[in-house]
Amino acid sequence: MTQFKDRVVIVTGAGSGVGREIAIGFVNEAAKVAFVGRRRSKLEESATGLPKERVMILPCDVSIRHAVDEMVNAVLRHFGAVDILVNNAGINTSPRSIAEVAPEDWNQIIAINLNGVFNTIRAVLPGMREKKDGLIINISSIAGIRASELAGAAYAASKHGVMALNHTLNIEEKEFGIRACAICPGEIDTPILDQRPQPVSPEHRARILKPKDIAEAVFFVARYPSRVCIPELVIKPTTQIFQ
């Protein structure tokens, strides 16, 4: 399929897991994609074998505002106006409870998971406003809807913030044709599981979502015409309780 032919897409956290699947998927549908992440080596690994004319490798820490501005300006110069932004970059740490989380870990999680989303949105907003069209997909979490001891205080707080930012964006920018969707996955088999306080068994990993599942949800949302806004989408493993 080439529905996204020549559409300009930025994907953060594209060096592994969910972000890698999303970025590769858009390139395979003929989009022009900026692979954004903190480590160049991981981004280059993600883009291996893809058409070079449709890929930009842009190392960037989304928590650093001026770095994000420079990254987006580089995309504008090379590819043109941004059509789709996928905010996928995110981290977690351990220990996770309010009593035990290290203040520096709290700060880093908020800086990347929440401030990073704000920074990238602010950077692409002027261009989307100018052309009166744009889609912003924020990879949140079920922990952004329901407080979760498993996810931890900082992660849940950051993802609740993403949900509020996402819905506020839909309120404020609808007249500019800009729409936002918060995709809220349950457990995913990604490298972030390695930060769990308790090791995750191979049997458990086999039962939960895979990065490709989330990528397919992103493409589902992105394929709708600009008149359609899906504010929130929950996707979970069959075996995970959501209530």
Kinemage of the C-alpha trace (Angstrom):
@kinemage 1
@onewidth
@group {chain A} dominant
@subgroup {mainchain}
@vectorlist {calphas} color= white
{ca met a 1} P 0.000 0.000 0.000
{ca thr a 2} L 1.143 3.542 -0.709
{ca gln a 3} L -1.510 5.623 1.023
{ca phe a 4} L 1.263 7.503 2.804
{ca lys a 5} L 3.351 8.155 -0.321
{ca asp a 6} L 5.556 11.207 0.230
{ca arg a 7} L 3.896 12.050 3.523
{ca val a 8} L 6.422 13.418 5.999
{ca val a 9} L 6.495 11.529 9.287
{ca ile a 10} L 8.531 11.965 12.467
{ca val a 11} L 8.788 8.980 14.811
{ca thr a 12} L 10.513 9.404 18.160
{ca gly a 13} L 12.026 6.445 19.958
{ca ala a 14} L 12.636 4.847 16.555
{ca gly a 15} L 15.767 2.989 17.628
{ca ser a 16} L 13.991 -0.084 18.970
{ca gly a 17} L 10.705 -1.747 19.835
{ca val a 18} L 7.466 -0.003 18.963
{ca gly a 19} L 9.101 3.067 17.413
{ca arg a 20} L 11.215 0.935 15.099
{ca glu a 21} L 8.151 -0.963 13.836
{ca ile a 22} L 6.211 2.259 13.272
{ca ala a 23} L 9.031 4.018 11.427
{ca ile a 24} L 9.810 1.026 9.199
{ca gly a 25} L 6.118 0.546 8.461
{ca phe a 26} L 5.693 4.111 7.245
{ca val a 27} L 8.781 3.852 5.022
{ca asn a 28} L 7.408 0.631 3.547
{ca glu a 29} L 4.263 2.558 2.651
{ca ala a 30} L 6.351 5.135 0.765
{ca ala a 31} L 6.392 7.871 3.413
{ca lys a 32} L 9.415 10.037 4.133
{ca val a 33} L 10.364 9.258 7.706
{ca ala a 34} L 12.611 10.882 10.296
{ca phe a 35} L 13.954 8.219 12.654
{ca val a 36} L 14.514 10.063 15.950
{ca gly a 37} L 16.180 8.717 19.079
{ca arg a 38} L 19.051 9.247 21.444
{ca arg a 39} L 21.513 6.765 19.893
{ca arg a 40} L 22.567 7.048 16.255
{ca ser a 41} L 23.743 3.426 16.143
{ca lys a 42} L 20.284 2.117 17.083
{ca leu a 43} L 18.578 4.413 14.559
{ca glu a 44} L 20.905 3.247 11.795
{ca glu a 45} L 20.175 -0.343 12.773
{ca ser a 46} L 16.443 0.347 12.491
{ca ala a 47} L 16.860 1.862 9.025
{ca thr a 48} L 19.089 -0.877 7.627
{ca gly a 49} L 18.047 -1.837 4.095
{ca leu a 50} L 15.478 0.937 3.713
{ca pro a 51} L 15.536 3.402 0.784
{ca lys a 52} L 17.936 6.168 1.839
{ca glu a 53} L 15.963 8.855 0.024
{ca arg a 54} L 13.005 8.177 2.335
{ca val a 55} L 14.896 8.081 5.617
{ca met a 56} L 16.493 10.666 7.885
{ca ile a 57} L 18.573 9.584 10.869
{ca leu a 58} L 18.297 12.265 13.544
{ca pro a 59} L 19.810 11.628 16.974
{ca cys a 60} L 17.928 13.782 19.461
{ca asp a 61} L 17.037 13.786 23.147
{ca val a 62} L 13.400 14.909 23.133
{ca ser a 63} L 13.724 16.267 26.667
{ca ile a 64} L 16.057 19.010 25.367
{ca arg a 65} L 13.851 21.675 23.782
{ca his a 66} L 16.422 23.381 21.579
{ca ala a 67} L 17.576 19.990 20.275
{ca val a 68} L 13.986 19.152 19.313
{ca asp a 69} L 13.611 22.497 17.537
{ca glu a 70} L 16.814 21.816 15.586
{ca met a 71} L 15.638 18.305 14.722
{ca val a 72} L 12.283 19.502 13.372
{ca asn a 73} L 13.957 22.303 11.400
{ca ala a 74} L 16.243 19.713 9.813
{ca val a 75} L 13.178 17.703 8.741
{ca leu a 76} L 11.541 20.810 7.302
{ca arg a 77} L 14.642 21.653 5.275
{ca his a 78} L 15.130 18.122 3.949
{ca phe a 79} L 11.620 16.706 3.549
{ca gly a 80} L 9.252 19.652 3.951
{ca ala a 81} L 6.268 20.219 6.206
{ca val a 82} L 5.468 17.492 8.735
{ca asp a 83} L 2.226 15.594 8.143
{ca ile a 84} L 2.364 13.069 10.982
{ca leu a 85} L 4.174 13.134 14.321
{ca val a 86} L 4.356 9.935 16.373
{ca asn a 87} L 5.487 10.562 19.949
{ca asn a 88} L 6.752 7.182 21.027
{ca ala a 89} L 9.923 7.915 23.035
{ca gly a 90} L 9.551 6.794 26.624
{ca ile a 91} L 11.405 5.268 29.558
{ca asn a 92} L 10.821 3.730 32.944
{ca thr a 93} L 13.123 2.952 35.849
{ca ser a 94} L 13.200 0.871 39.002
{ca pro a 95} L 12.304 1.053 41.878
{ca arg a 96} L 8.978 2.679 41.038
{ca ser a 97} L 6.889 3.375 44.144
{ca ile a 98} L 6.433 6.922 45.431
{ca ala a 99} L 8.398 6.061 48.551
{ca glu a 100} L 11.302 4.500 46.666
{ca val a 101} L 11.644 6.188 43.276
{ca ala a 102} L 14.837 8.241 43.121
{ca pro a 103} L 14.101 11.954 42.558
{ca glu a 104} L 16.526 12.009 39.622
{ca asp a 105} L 14.669 9.061 38.054
{ca trp a 106} L 11.361 10.878 38.544
{ca asn a 107} L 12.774 13.954 36.834
{ca gln a 108} L 14.135 11.977 33.892
{ca ile a 109} L 10.879 10.082 33.319
{ca ile a 110} L 8.834 13.282 33.352
{ca ala a 111} L 11.412 15.037 31.155
{ca ile a 112} L 11.286 12.376 28.431
{ca asn a 113} L 7.774 10.907 28.674
{ca leu a 114} L 5.865 14.168 29.168
{ca asn a 115} L 8.068 17.181 28.466
{ca gly a 116} L 9.419 15.422 25.385
{ca val a 117} L 5.889 15.095 23.980
{ca phe a 118} L 5.233 18.788 24.640
{ca asn a 119} L 8.533 19.762 23.013
{ca thr a 120} L 7.885 17.884 19.778
{ca ile a 121} L 4.273 19.059 19.538
{ca arg a 122} L 5.320 22.676 19.998
{ca ala a 123} L 7.973 22.295 17.321
{ca val a 124} L 5.654 20.885 14.603
{ca leu a 125} L 2.601 22.967 15.468
{ca pro a 126} L 3.426 26.110 13.429
{ca gly a 127} L 3.855 24.124 10.201
{ca met a 128} L 0.686 22.126 10.752
{ca arg a 129} L -1.243 25.293 11.524
{ca glu a 130} L 0.047 26.919 8.356
{ca lys a 131} L -1.233 24.114 6.133
{ca lys a 132} L -4.310 23.554 8.326
{ca asp a 133} L -3.730 19.834 8.596
{ca gly a 134} L -1.774 17.447 10.767
{ca leu a 135} L -1.974 14.260 12.793
{ca ile a 136} L -0.219 13.774 16.123
{ca ile a 137} L -0.218 10.274 17.604
{ca asn a 138} L 0.932 10.022 21.207
{ca ile a 139} L 1.867 6.567 22.461
{ca ser a 140} L 0.547 6.706 26.014
{ca ser a 141} L -0.379 3.686 28.129
{ca ile a 142} L -3.201 2.051 30.027
{ca ala a 143} L -1.234 3.465 32.979
{ca gly a 144} L -2.220 6.886 31.636
{ca ile a 145} L -5.883 6.014 32.234
{ca arg a 146} L -5.686 3.895 35.380
{ca ala a 147} L -3.048 4.325 38.079
{ca ser a 148} L -0.797 1.298 38.070
{ca glu a 149} L 1.471 -0.069 40.767
{ca leu a 150} L 3.190 -2.179 38.130
{ca ala a 151} L 4.017 0.840 35.949
{ca gly a 152} L 4.990 2.958 38.936
{ca ala a 153} L 4.263 6.476 40.133
{ca ala a 154} L 6.470 8.465 37.764
{ca tyr a 155} L 5.510 6.542 34.635
{ca ala a 156} L 1.779 6.698 35.441
{ca ala a 157} L 1.997 10.408 36.232
{ca ser a 158} L 3.852 11.106 32.985
{ca lys a 159} L 1.324 9.168 30.915
{ca his a 160} L -1.641 10.816 32.645
{ca gly a 161} L -0.023 14.091 31.621
{ca val a 162} L 0.247 12.883 28.029
{ca met a 163} L -3.473 12.093 28.026
{ca ala a 164} L -4.332 15.595 29.259
{ca leu a 165} L -2.004 17.159 26.698
{ca asn a 166} L -3.493 15.033 23.910
{ca his a 167} L -7.090 15.969 24.700
{ca thr a 168} L -6.228 19.638 25.190
{ca leu a 169} L -4.557 19.640 21.779
{ca asn a 170} L -7.789 18.398 20.193
{ca ile a 171} L -9.723 21.184 21.898
{ca glu a 172} L -7.324 23.968 20.991
{ca glu a 173} L -6.264 23.024 17.460
{ca lys a 174} L -9.406 21.645 15.822
{ca glu a 175} L -9.966 24.841 13.808
{ca phe a 176} L -6.547 24.312 12.244
{ca gly a 177} L -7.433 20.794 11.133
{ca ile a 178} L -4.986 19.289 13.623
{ca arg a 179} L -6.059 16.129 15.411
{ca ala a 180} L -4.427 14.044 18.100
{ca cys a 181} L -4.820 10.422 19.156
{ca ala a 182} L -3.518 8.865 22.361
{ca ile a 183} L -2.890 5.166 21.850
{ca cys a 184} L -2.936 3.396 25.205
{ca pro a 185} L -1.316 -0.022 25.112
{ca gly a 186} L -1.237 -2.589 27.849
{ca glu a 187} L 1.833 -4.739 28.341
{ca ile a 188} L 4.201 -4.892 25.345
{ca asp a 189} L 7.157 -7.167 24.777
{ca thr a 190} L 9.848 -4.488 24.390
{ca pro a 191} L 13.240 -3.759 25.985
{ca ile a 192} L 11.522 -1.577 28.628
{ca leu a 193} L 10.386 -4.823 30.286
{ca asp a 194} L 13.997 -5.320 31.335
{ca gln a 195} L 13.474 -2.455 33.813
{ca arg a 196} L 10.741 -4.345 35.677
{ca pro a 197} L 11.476 -4.862 39.401
{ca gln a 198} L 10.653 -8.543 38.882
{ca pro a 199} L 12.005 -10.448 35.841
{ca val a 200} L 9.447 -11.230 33.127
{ca ser a 201} L 9.273 -14.884 32.106
{ca pro a 202} L 9.407 -16.025 28.463
{ca glu a 203} L 5.894 -17.448 28.906
{ca his a 204} L 4.568 -14.051 29.988
{ca arg a 205} L 6.322 -12.276 27.120
{ca ala a 206} L 4.679 -14.689 24.681
{ca arg a 207} L 1.194 -13.715 25.925
{ca ile a 208} L 1.506 -9.944 25.721
{ca leu a 209} L 1.436 -7.423 22.883
{ca lys a 210} L 4.234 -7.199 20.314
{ca pro a 211} L 5.607 -3.938 18.869
{ca lys a 212} L 3.982 -4.744 15.529
{ca asp a 213} L 0.553 -4.746 17.207
{ca ile a 214} L 1.016 -1.136 18.279
{ca ala a 215} L 2.360 -0.159 14.870
{ca glu a 216} L -0.783 -1.578 13.268
{ca ala a 217} L -2.887 0.550 15.635
{ca val a 218} L -0.928 3.626 14.533
{ca phe a 219} L -1.546 2.854 10.855
{ca phe a 220} L -5.237 2.228 11.588
{ca val a 221} L -5.538 5.732 13.039
{ca ala a 222} L -3.392 7.373 10.364
{ca arg a 223} L -5.374 5.922 7.466
{ca tyr a 224} L -8.515 7.846 8.381
{ca pro a 225} L -9.198 11.063 6.430
{ca ser a 226} L -8.561 14.423 8.093
{ca arg a 227} L -12.244 14.864 8.952
{ca val a 228} L -11.919 11.971 11.443
{ca cys a 229} L -10.358 12.264 14.888
{ca ile a 230} L -9.868 9.261 17.170
{ca pro a 231} L -9.032 10.908 20.510
{ca glu a 232} L -8.143 7.724 22.374
{ca leu a 233} L -7.532 4.084 21.542
{ca val a 234} L -6.910 1.288 24.064
{ca ile a 235} L -5.172 -1.894 22.946
{ca lys a 236} L -4.292 -4.683 25.377
{ca pro a 237} L -3.332 -8.339 25.563
{ca thr a 238} L -6.349 -10.629 25.748
{ca thr a 239} L -5.116 -11.920 29.100
{ca gln a 240} L -4.660 -8.487 30.698
{ca ile a 241} L -7.530 -7.141 32.790
{ca phe a 242} L -8.798 -3.647 31.926
{ca gln a 243} L -11.606 -2.248 34.038
